Amino acid sequence: MAGPKGPSCARPACDREVMKDEWGVDIYPCECRFKICRDCFLDAQNETGLCPGCNQPYKTNDGVGKSGRGGGFEDPADKPWQPLTQRIPIPSNIITPYRLLIVVRLVVLGFFLTWRVTHVNDDAVWLWFMSIVCEIWFAFSWILDQIPKLCPVNRSTDLELLREKFETPDKTKNPEGRSDLPGLDFFVSTADPEKEPPLVTANTILSILAAEYPVEKLACYISDDGGALLTFEAMAEACGLADLWVPFCRKHDIEPRNPDTYFSLKGDPTKNKRRKDFVKDRRRVKREYDEFKVRINNLPDTIRRRSDAYNTKEEMKMLHTIRESGIDPTEPIKIKRATWMADGSHWPGTWSNPIRDHAKGDHAGILQVMLKPPSPDPLYGSGDGLVDYSDVDIRLPMFVYMSREKRPGYDHNKKAGAMNALVRSSAVLSNGPFILNLDCDHYVNNCMAVREGICFMMDGGGEDICYIQFPQRFEGIDPSDRYANHNTVFFDGNMRALDGIQGPFYVGTGCMFRRFALYGFDPPNLGLLASGKKGGDGTESASETQALKATDFDPDLNVNELPRRFGNSIPLSNSIPVAEFQGRPLADHPTVQYGRPPGVLRDAREPLDATAVAEAVSVISCWYEDKTEWGDRVGWIYGSVTEDVVTGYRMHNRGWRSIYCLTKRDAFRGSAPINLTDRLHQVLRWATGSVEIFFSRNNAFLASKRLNWLQRLAYLNVGIYPFTSLFLIVYCFLPALSLFSGQFIVKNVNATFLIYLLLMTLCLIGLAVLEVRWSEVLLEDWWRNEQFWLISGTSSHLAAVIQGLLKVIAGIEISFTLTAKAVEDADDIYAELYLVKWTSLMIPPIVIGMVNVLAMVVAFSRTIYSVAPQWGKFVGGAFFSFWVLAHLYPFFKGLMGRRRKTPTIVFVWSGLIAITLSLLWVAINPSSGPADSVAGGSNFEFP
């Protein structure tokens, strides 16, 4: 953002302000007085060292350049100021032809549709009408998807510069070497230990606690929405192992810092390890981790045996009381079958035998600080323990277990409600200005990833960034990625392209938020705040050096309305301006027009007390959000299955922007369903959320003017893409209808039609090749994405549209359930890939495939038995059916399971049935000799 507009950079396609010195006077780095901004100047220095105006080298003997006062662009430490991040454009030899091809295909598409509309097939008007309606919709859908890809960008960060700016010790200003980085709160969410194994969640927590970030600035929170004692005790076990695992990672620079993944890596573990005690330390830590896994796996039995023992003890007490009171001992004794904690008390959450106040939807709020906030200065271990940590910082970040209160009659809003409870409780306890949320099965794969995200937030001009979205990467996917589980086309293509506009979507996990943006405020308006920025003596005003009040950012919000928006917690309201101030970029240069002074975050954090913990418990109560704006404007937004997309949309709609952070080493990794049925249901959930968005006030048609028009198109596509299934399923039947009826979508295949078809095909191939190049996606991944687009479009997307329309029009909610699993080989890591679980979502693709195969067989048989076979007609019609079947190939491959387990007789029966049906069709509808003998086999004409 910028204040009053001054002279602009003279480089093409750049309208940023020119550099200024400490007095606000323009700086001209070259004697030719060529006007240039800071970013373009740094790019010119790094690339050629030549001035873009005169093509002469920059002179640096008396500073970088000259200004009106004769001053130079010099840093107090004789070092030029450098940004933490850099925007790297796509090479022009790739992006220019790509944009040109988009324009060419738009023009060709317009002419083709005009030609199709004006040339009606009188012999089969019904076939022509269906095809032209589908083609017009496909063109509209392609525009919504393709136009937002005009501006893809790459970005890079400078981690060494981040360390130099925020963590360099100074004899006078920072003798202790404390970090000036802002606080960061990790959020991990889980709901059911049976579906989300506690061992997986524990490994995620361990990877977070070992992240490469100042220990005193890091906090980790886990939300257990199921309130299970199993999850609670698994987290306690993880804290115990963290005392050994986290220092081990720091000592030997371990990567990745998920112990299960690290110890499962294939290859030489000693590679790049230089310390002589590494092998001994690794062996000892590995043994401790194996014992840890056994304890975690045995926790259900441990809890059950403990609870049975305590319940038996209670029964004995009750029986003894009955005997002493003289009551008939033969009557059955009724006691609560409670779930007991290790300290001999009742678990306040969900019991194994649920009763009132101890069920999944009915239990008290629980908050336990399992690891207290560490000291601000390093604490080194000793050499007396299992591993020598005498020269390693053994501090651990703060870790908090939270399970919000749930009661009947309240709408708890699923994951979004749990995340908002984490926002409130963390604001009271640690109040990190930045929040990074992860699913329980997504672990930190790159310990430096959080620093790369912080680089964007702390760089000059980063005050209007609401979140940093990292790509989702998955493990355990079959090598061929049969069902496009990696989704690389979306993450490395669409998301990278949106980064060049207003920013990528929020996709639910692996996202670093600015806490202040989650509170529903608009981004800082420097124009409104500039009036109090400089005093009469030219010194900085309070808006630069001190925290502002919430009303300074929202004039319509007065002090009396804070409880209505955020609830009645005074500590929560007081934490808002503090989080805003601490999240500002570092004001270490005059070009940073909105920031905080260096060094203000080096002070130690105030210790937690019982009052703060009690307040944190209060804000996670089920009644706290009543008559507030939580879920409506503040925090994660309620009312949609895809609350992540809606939450990101609301921020973009208020004028915030987001960043896509693609790291060299994957930042986070998780798991994804590789079974066909599970994958279809996953896509069904996403598509259902999109339909809900389309019929809600979050439709991009209703967006404000702050939303970029290209970003608006992208969000429109989010709500519209499921409806493409209605046209896609019709279009997939058209080849079969053409073969059955002997007609085609056009009356005659003339040169004009073939030229249009050829031009559009060439444009499509060219766009695919160029998109693969700038997005760095493999061509095979692109093809897998195309195949699964048709599979999901004819199954999950269609079901989502039907489900959404029934819900909106009739208020009827339906669900698609799956049957029990088939038994497969447990020794195969990809055994789940071959499971066949029946679901009604499979019916449309199966019908489409069978009809197209049958149509080709019928047309082939009719051509053979014809007096004058017209092979041109058959080949032309069969080509389009083959196009459909080629896209459905992974679907049918999934239905067959393992090839070796599919009996050969199944294929024999299928062939016999197909031949019988085709012969039956020929007998019922025999070919007419004269009609067949007119054209002959040499005239290549479609019906």
Beta strands, then each sheet from edge to edge (+ up, - down):
strand 1: 27-28
strand 2: 66-67
strand 3: 85-89
strand 4: 153-157
strand 5: 184-190
strand 6: 218-224
strand 7: 358-359
strand 8: 362-363
strand 9: 366-371
strand 10: 398-403
strand 11: 434-439
strand 12: 443-444
strand 13: 465-469
strand 14: 473-475
strand 15: 511-514
strand 16: 657-660
strand 17: 668-671
sheet 1: 1+ 2-
sheet 2: 3+ 4-
sheet 3: 9+ 10- 6- 5- 11- 15+ 13- 16-
sheet 4: 7+ 8-
sheet 5: 12+ 17- 14-
end
